[in-house]
Amino acid sequence: MRRVAIVAAVLVGVLAVGVSGSQGRGGGGSQAVYVLKPARVFDGETMHDGWTVVVRGQRIEAAGPASTTTAPSGAETIDLPDTTLMPGLIEAHSHVLLHAYNETPWNDQVLKEAESLRVARAVNHLKATLESGYTTIRDLGTEGAGYADVGLKHAVNQGIIPGPRMLVTTRAIVATGTYAPKGFSPLWSIPQGAEEADGDSLARVVRDQAGRGADWIKVYGDYRAGPNGETMPTFSQAEMTLIVETAGSIGRPVVVHASTPEGMKRAVLAGARTIEHGDGGTAEVFKLMAEKGVALCPTLAAGDATSQYGGWKKGTDPEPAGIRRKRESFKLALDSGVTIAAGSDVGVFPHGESARELELMAAYGMAPLAVLKSATSVNARVMKMETQIGKVQAGLFADLIAVAGDPARDVSATRKVSFVMKGGAIVRR
């Protein structure tokens, strides 16, 4: 009986902390009213000078010219001079359970770091992400940390820890024998960074991951599986179609890691929602993606980071062949009219620095305003969250940030975040 009483007391304490944290971090309950007065507002589509935004509780109540926007009685006015107010940024490709590869190689993170250690790091990663202006992330695989992303998502939603809104994919799916860590005696079964499945077992694994909390299903459509380590497609067309159909029947979109033309093509024909990386994309494949409405998440910042880890002195040395290919494929995707989802593969490099991707998108030929759209309203549509986030619009969640200067002229302004609000709660001021 004494043990039961102790357990009950602990649970009551945890619930109290959760409720308190939720209210204090915009999770619900608060009806504070704010009037935000920046120099300009990027509403997710267009830049507006002289706009005012009214926030009540968790939602945007009004947004428009200051001359036509009435400040509610009792509202707190927050002046944000010389800034652009815009929707909270959306990261379409993150790994909160990884940390920068120049700190610890991926193999060592998967094989040597305890899951509890990785979760502890992830708590800090989520805080850094939110404070850098990213109020929503799509986290694409725990890389050997099981279903830890689901618990982290619940901890954020319950206000236990600060962090962005999270869409998670849990373990991700790979074809047997194709993923990593590799390089060990074939006698041993080495823990893998994703869940292996093939043929008819794919339907069971899709349903199982969804049942354990996956919002999306992530699949590795190709990988370094060739006889000499070449990147090759890993699932047949029939297997890829089975994955997408099974996931779709239970309301989960599919995201596919693919960089070969054939791997990308199979994913598009199967009905994937987004393709990650796409380094080897051809004009034919990108045209097919545009026709089918499949978005590309190019992850430019990941290759940029790993090339520097490998010794490239950016700005001094000539660009490596891999960087040149990435530039070319990204330009080809833009010219083909493919929807670009802004996603960086952060975790390869430090969390809180996702703006690297936006800078590279602009440097590789995307118009700055288009880059801003990609990281806000476009990503919201790709994630099917456009009725909740991605714009400064009445009725949507008050996920708002202020950055110094005008990011439509210089995208690097997205690094200079001075104000962050998530769900109507002020995170950074």
N, C-alpha and C positions, 0 to 999 in steps of 0.2 A: 504493500500500500504506500509505503514511504517513497519507493521508486516511482510509482505512478504519479504521486503528487509532485515529485521533482520534475518529471517529464512534462507534466501539464503546465507547471510554472514556466519552464523553458519555452514551451510552445507559445504560451500567452505572450512572453517577452518578445519572441521572434515576430509574432504577428503584429505586436504593437510597433516594433521597429519598422516592419514592412509598410504598415499603413502610414506611419509618420513620414517615412522616406518617400513614399509615393506622392503624398500631398506636397512635400517640400520640393519635389523634382518634376512637377507637372504631370504626375500620373493620375491625378483626379482630385476633385474636391475644391480646389482653389477657384475663386471667382474674382481674383484681382483684375483691375482694369488699367490698361496702359495706353497712352498715346505716344507713338514713336514718331519723331520728327528728324529724318535724315535729310541730306542734301538732295538725294535722288533715290528712286526705288526701281530695282529690276524685278518685274513681277513674275519672272519665269519665261517670258516671251519678249517683252519690250522694256526699254528704259524710260523712266518718267522723272522729270524734274519737278520739285515742289510738292511731292505727294506726302500724305500723312497716313499712318496705319494705326487703327484702333484694335486692341486685343482685349477680349473679355474671357476670363477663364482659360480654357485650353485652345480656344478658337480665335481666328481673325474675324472681327465683327465688321470692319469696314476698311477700305483702302481706296484712296483717290486724292484728287487735288485738295490741298489744305483749305482752299476757299469754300469747298463744298462738304468738308468733313467736320462734323461737330464733335467736340470733345465731350464725352459723357461727364455728368456731375460726379465728382469724387475721384476721377481718374488721375493716375500719376503720369505726368508728362516726362518723357525721356528725350532730351535733345541729343542728337547724334550728328553734330556738324561735320562737314567735309567727308561724309561717308556715303556709301551705297548700301541701302537695306535690300536684302534679297532673300529668297527661300533658303532654308538650310540646305547645304550641299548633300548630295546622295552619292555614296561610294558603291559602285556596282560589283566590285570584286575585291574583297578583303579576306584576310586570314588572321583573326584576332588571336589565335592560339599559336601563331608563329612569331618569332622576332627576327631581326635583321640577320641575314646569312653571313655577314662579315663579323658578327658577334659569335655565332655558333652555326656550323653547317647544318643543313636540313636533316641529314642522316642522324647526326648526334641529337638534334632536338627530338626526333621520332623515337630513337632507340635508347637514349640515356636520360632524358628529362622526365621526371615523374609527372603524371597528369596533374597532380595537385600544384606542382611548381608552375606548370604551363597555365593553369587556371589563374593562379595568383598574378602571373605576368599579364594575362588577358584582362584582368580587372583594370590594371594601369593602362593597357592599350585602349580600352573602351573610353576611359576618362580623357585620355589624350586626343582621341578621335573626336569626341563631342566638343571639347574645348577648342579644337581647330576649325570648328564650323561645320562638321559633318554630322547631321542629325539623324541620318538613316544609312544603314549599311546592308549589303547583301553579302553574307559571309559564306565563302564557297569551299567549305571542307575543313574538318578539324585536323587533318594530316596526322592521324594516329592517336588522336585524343578522344576517340569514341564519340559520345553524344554530349560532350561538355558544352558545346555551343548552345544546346537547348536550355541547360541550366543557367547559363549566362544571360540568355534572352529573358528567362523568367525573372532573374535577379534584377535586370534593368526595368522590366515592366512593373515589378512590385516595389520599385524605388529603393531596393537594398543597396545597389551600386549605381553610380552615374554612368550613362552611356547613351549611344544613339539607339533609335529603333532598329531592330534586327530582324532580317530574314535569314534563315539558316538552312543548311543542306546536310548536316550531320556528317556521316563518314565518306560520302561520295562513292561512286561505283567504278570499278576497273575490271577489265578482263583478266582472268586467272593468268598469273605468271608474267604480267606486263608492267607492273608498277615497281615500287621501290620501298625500302632499301634493297639493293642488290649487291652482288660481289661476294657472297658467302658460299660455303660448301653446300652443294645440292642436298646433302644429308639433313640439313637443318631447315625448319620452317621459321622464317623470320617475320616478325610483326610488320604489317604493311601500312602504308599511309592512307589507304582507302580500302573499301570492302570488295572482295573479289566475287564475281558472279558471271555466269555464262548461260546461254540457251534459255530453257524454260525457267531456270532458277532466277532469272532476272526479274520476272514478275513478282516473285515472292520477296526479293530484296527491296524492290521499289516500294512495295506495300509496307514492309517492315520498317524501312527508314521513315516513311511518311507517318506510320503509327507511332514512332518514337519521337516525332516532333519536327521532321523536315518540312519546311515551307516550299522549297524547291527541291528537285532531284538533280544532282550533278553527276555527269558521266564523263569519263575520259574516252573520247572518241578515237584518239590516236595517242601513241606514246612511243618511247624508244624501245620498241619490241622486236625490231628486225634482227637478223642473224649477226650483224655487226654493230648493233646498237642504233640502227637507223630508225627514225620516226616513221611509223606505219599505222594504218587503221587497225583498230583492235576489235571492233564489233562489226559483224556483218550488217547489211542493210536490214535484214529481217530482225536481227537482235535489237538494232537501234529503234526500229519501228515499234517493236514490242515494248521497249522501255517507255517511249513517248506515249503510246496508247494507254499503257497501264497507269502511268502517272496522270495523264489527262482525265482518266475515268474517276480519279479521286481528287481532282482539282489542283494538281501540282504541275506547274510548268517545268520544263527541262532546260538546263543549261549544260552546254557541251564544251569541254576543253578539246580544241582541235586546231592544228596548224598545217596539216597537209591538205591539198585540194580534195582528195578523195574522202578523207575523214570529215572535212567540212561539208562536202556534198551530201554524204549519207545523213549527217545530222539535219541538214536543211530539208531534205526529202522526207525525213521521218517526222518533221514538225517541231523541231527544237525552237525554243523562244529566243535564246541568245547563243552565240558562239564566242568563246574566249580565246584570245590571242590572235589566231588567224594569220600567222606570219607568212605562210605560203599561199595565201589566197590568190586566185587568178581572176582575170576579168570575167570569165565564164561563171565562176563560183560566186563572185560578188554580185553579178547581175541576177543570179538565181536567188541570192539572199534578199536583194532589193525587191524582187517580184513576190517573194513569199513573206515579206515583212519580218525577216529574221534579223535581229540587231547584232552588231559586232561590238564586243568589249575588247579593245586592242591591247590593254595593259602595257603601254609604252614605257612606263616608269620602271617596270620590273627588269626588262632587258637593259635599260640604261644603267640601273644600279648594279646588276650582276657583271656587266662589262667593266664597270669601274672597279668592282671587287677583284676582277681578274687582271687588273693592271692598267686598263685604259685611262690615260690622263685626259679627261674631257676638257676641250678648249685648247689643248696643246697638241695632242696626238691626232692623227687622221682617224676618222670614224671607222670602227671595226665593220667587217662585212655584215655581221648580224644586225647592226644598227642601220646600215644602209638599206638592207632588205626590209627592215621594219618601216623605214620611211617610205619606201616604194610601195609596199603593200597597203599602208595606211592611206597614201595618196590615191591608190587605185580604188580603194573602198569608198573614199569621198567622191571620186569622179563617177563611181557607179551608182551613187545615190543611196548607199546603205545607211540605215539608221545607226548612229554611233552612240553607244552607252559608255559613259565615263566610268572607267574602272581601272585601278592601278596595280592590283596584286599586292597591295600593301601588306607588310609582314615580311616580304622579301627585303624591304627597307623599313625604317622606323615608322611606327604608327604615329599619327599626328602630322604626317608629311604627304598626305594624299594629293595636295595641291601640285605636287610634282607632275602628276599626270596631266592636269589642265595646262600647265606651262608647255609640256611637250606636245600636246595636241595642237596648240597654237603654233609652236615652233615647226611642226611637221606639216603645216598648211591649212589648218582649220581656222575660220574666222573667229575672233575672240567672242563675239556675241553667240555664235553657234556653240562654242565650247561651254559657255555659261548655261545655255539651254540644255545641252547634253547632261550636265551635272545636276540639273534641277527638273524641269518639266518633262524632258525626254526620258530621263531615268525613271521618273514617277510613272509615266505611261508604260515603259517596258516592264516595270515591276507590278503593273496593274494596281497602282496606288494613287492614280491621278485625282481621285475624288477625296483624298486625304492630305496629300503633301505635294510639293513641287512647284507651287505657285503662291504668290501673295494675292490671295483672293478670299473674299468673305465666305465663311463657312468651313474653310480648310483649317487644319491644325496650325497653330501659331508656332511653327518651326521657322525661325527667322534669325538671320545673322547680319551684322554690319561690318563692312570692310572699308579700309581707308582708300580714298580716291575712287576711280571709275574702272572697274574690272572689264568693262566692254572696250576700253582702250588698251589696258594692260592687265592681262589675266593674272599676273603675279600679285595683283592686289588681293587675290583670294588667300594669300598667305598672311595678310595683315588684318586679322580678325580682331575686332575690339568689343564685339557684343554678340552673345549667343543666347537664344531663347528656344526652348523645346517644349512644345505643348503648353505654351503660355507661362512657363516658369523660367526665370532668368538663370542661366547657367554661368555666364561670364559677362562682366560689365566694367 
